[in-house]
């Protein structure tokens, strides 16, 4: 795993992408209930999400940005909402912040295709603002359904909005980041959003420390029989 010297290099984080052994797959997720009764896959859930009108965001965006990655990932990253580039391409974290997240993943020994990446809201808020509380609440059932289907061992909440939605509306990201929290039996680690790192370089080292904690726990998980 790459060391702290990565922080002295241009572009924030670089390093060889480590080859990972198969971490194994969780048991098949149980079918969803409630409004998603009978849905057994992320593909089915994503198809349903295309017609969602639970809040006003859908009418102002180009497309639903549902999420992408390994549907049986052990690690799930959750941001706040799609930006302009994500709205255009229909993929999460592909703009400047997403490019930085890719570098963070590589430096931490993760492939993008072995984790799952999504957002609290699936439609772009106007002007790339943070999702309002009612918008996050309206979209939360979709995120809950994603988490249930994926059954990750670890959740990484990227930024205050994601952490407050997942854990506690009163949570302060500066105090909560880097600490493990329990969310319905899943370990959740809040950290700064990559966009915050683009605005404030001093946040890069704390994120690196948080990712080292994630990697250490992931390695313990992999080593279990």
C-alpha positions in Angstrom: 0.0 0.0 0.0 1.3 3.4 -0.9 2.8 5.6 1.8 2.3 9.3 2.8 4.9 10.4 0.3 2.0 10.3 -2.2 0.9 13.6 -0.8 4.0 15.4 -2.1 3.4 14.4 -5.7 1.4 16.4 -8.2 -2.2 15.5 -8.6 -2.5 14.5 -4.9 -2.3 10.7 -5.0 -0.6 8.3 -7.3 0.7 4.8 -7.0 0.6 1.3 -8.5 -2.8 -0.3 -8.4 -2.4 -3.3 -6.2 -3.7 -6.7 -7.4 -6.4 -7.8 -5.0 -7.4 -11.3 -4.3 -11.1 -12.1 -4.5 -12.6 -10.8 -1.3 -15.5 -13.2 -1.7 -19.1 -12.5 -2.1 -21.8 -11.9 0.5 -24.7 -14.2 0.6 -27.4 -13.4 -1.9 -29.5 -10.4 -0.7 -33.1 -11.1 0.2 -35.8 -9.6 -2.1 -37.0 -6.2 -1.1 -40.3 -5.4 0.5 -42.7 -2.5 0.7 -42.8 -0.4 -2.5 -40.0 -2.5 -4.0 -41.5 -5.9 -3.3 -40.2 -8.4 -5.7 -37.2 -6.5 -6.9 -34.2 -8.8 -6.8 -31.4 -6.9 -8.5 -29.9 -3.4 -8.9 -30.8 -3.5 -12.6 -34.5 -3.9 -11.7 -34.2 -1.2 -9.1 -32.5 1.2 -11.4 -35.2 0.7 -14.1 -37.8 1.7 -11.5 -35.9 4.7 -10.4 -36.0 6.2 -13.9 -39.7 7.0 -13.4 -39.4 8.4 -9.8 -41.1 11.7 -9.2 -40.8 11.8 -5.4 -39.3 15.2 -5.4 -38.8 18.2 -7.8 -35.2 17.3 -8.7 -36.2 14.9 -11.5 -37.9 17.7 -13.5 -34.8 19.8 -13.5 -32.1 17.2 -14.4 -31.2 15.3 -17.6 -31.2 11.8 -16.2 -31.2 9.7 -13.1 -27.7 8.9 -11.9 -28.4 5.7 -10.0 -24.9 4.3 -9.2 -22.3 1.9 -10.5 -19.8 -0.7 -9.5 -19.8 -4.3 -8.1 -23.4 -5.2 -7.2 -21.9 -7.4 -4.4 -19.3 -5.0 -3.2 -17.9 -5.1 0.3 -17.3 -1.4 0.2 -19.9 1.2 -0.8 -19.1 4.9 -1.2 -22.0 7.4 -0.9 -21.8 11.0 -1.9 -24.4 13.8 -1.8 -25.7 14.1 -5.4 -24.7 14.2 -9.0 -23.1 17.3 -10.5 -23.2 18.6 -14.1 -20.9 16.1 -15.6 -22.6 13.2 -13.8 -26.0 14.5 -15.0 -24.7 14.6 -18.6 -23.1 11.1 -18.6 -25.5 9.3 -16.2 -22.6 8.1 -14.0 -21.6 9.0 -10.4 -18.4 10.8 -9.6 -17.0 11.4 -13.1 -16.3 15.1 -12.8 -13.3 16.7 -11.1 -14.3 15.4 -7.7 -14.8 11.9 -9.2 -11.4 12.0 -10.9 -9.9 12.7 -7.5 -11.9 9.9 -5.9 -10.5 7.6 -8.5 -7.0 8.6 -7.5 -7.8 8.0 -3.8 -9.2 4.6 -4.6 -6.1 3.6 -6.6 -3.7 4.9 -3.9 -5.7 2.9 -1.3 -5.5 -0.3 -3.3 -9.1 -0.4 -4.5 -10.3 -0.8 -8.1 -13.3 1.3 -9.0 -15.1 -1.7 -10.3 -14.7 -3.7 -7.0 -16.5 -1.0 -5.0 -20.0 0.5 -5.5 -20.4 4.2 -5.8 -23.7 6.1 -5.5 -25.2 9.3 -3.9 -27.9 10.2 -1.5 -30.0 11.8 -4.2 -30.0 10.4 -7.7 -30.9 13.6 -9.6 -28.7 16.7 -9.9 -29.7 19.6 -7.6 -29.8 22.9 -9.4 -26.4 24.6 -9.5 -24.8 21.6 -7.9 -26.0 22.7 -4.5 -26.3 20.3 -1.6 -29.6 18.3 -1.5 -32.2 19.8 0.7 -33.4 17.8 3.7 -36.8 17.0 2.1 -35.0 15.9 -1.2 -32.7 13.6 0.7 -35.7 12.1 2.6 -37.6 11.6 -0.6 -34.7 9.7 -2.2 -33.6 7.8 0.8 -35.8 4.7 0.1 -33.8 4.2 -3.1 -30.5 4.3 -1.3 -31.8 2.0 1.4 -32.9 -0.5 -1.3 -29.5 -0.2 -2.9 -27.7 -0.9 0.4 -30.0 -3.9 1.1 -29.4 -5.4 -2.3 -25.6 -4.9 -2.3 -25.2 -5.9 1.4 -21.9 -4.1 1.8 -19.7 -4.7 4.9 -18.5 -1.1 4.9 -20.2 2.3 4.0 -18.1 5.4 3.3 -20.0 8.6 3.7 -18.4 11.2 1.5 -19.1 14.6 3.1 -21.5 16.1 5.6 -24.6 15.7 3.6 -24.1 11.9 3.1 -23.0 11.4 6.7 -26.0 13.3 8.1 -28.4 11.4 5.9 -26.9 8.0 6.8 -26.1 8.6 10.5 -27.4 11.8 12.2 -28.8 15.0 10.9 -26.9 16.9 13.6 -23.6 15.2 12.8 -20.5 17.5 12.2 -18.2 16.0 9.6 -15.1 17.5 11.1 -15.8 15.7 14.4 -17.2 12.5 13.0 -14.8 11.8 10.1 -12.3 9.0 10.6 -14.4 7.3 13.3 -16.4 4.1 12.7 -20.1 4.3 13.3 -22.7 1.5 13.2 -25.6 1.8 10.8 -28.0 -1.1 11.1 -25.2 -3.5 11.5 -23.0 -2.1 8.8 -19.8 -0.2 9.7 -19.9 3.3 8.4 -16.9 5.7 8.0 -17.5 9.4 7.3 -14.8 11.4 5.6 -14.6 14.6 3.6 -16.1 14.8 0.1 -13.5 14.9 -2.7 -14.9 18.3 -3.7 -13.9 19.6 -0.3 -10.3 18.5 -1.0 -10.3 20.5 -4.2 -11.2 23.6 -2.2 -9.0 23.0 0.8 -5.7 21.0 0.3 -5.3 20.6 4.1 -8.1 18.1 4.0 -6.1 15.6 1.9 -4.1 14.2 4.7 -7.1 13.5 7.0 -8.8 11.7 4.0 -5.7 9.6 3.5 -5.7 8.6 7.1 -9.4 7.7 6.9 -8.7 5.5 3.8 -5.9 3.8 5.6 -8.4 2.9 8.3 -10.8 1.6 5.7 -8.1 -0.5 4.0 -7.0 -2.0 7.3 -10.5 -3.1 8.2 -11.1 -4.4 4.7 -7.9 -6.5 4.9 -9.2 -8.0 8.2 -12.5 -8.8 6.5 -10.7 -10.5 3.6 -8.6 -12.6 5.9 -11.6 -14.2 7.6 -12.3 -17.8 6.6 
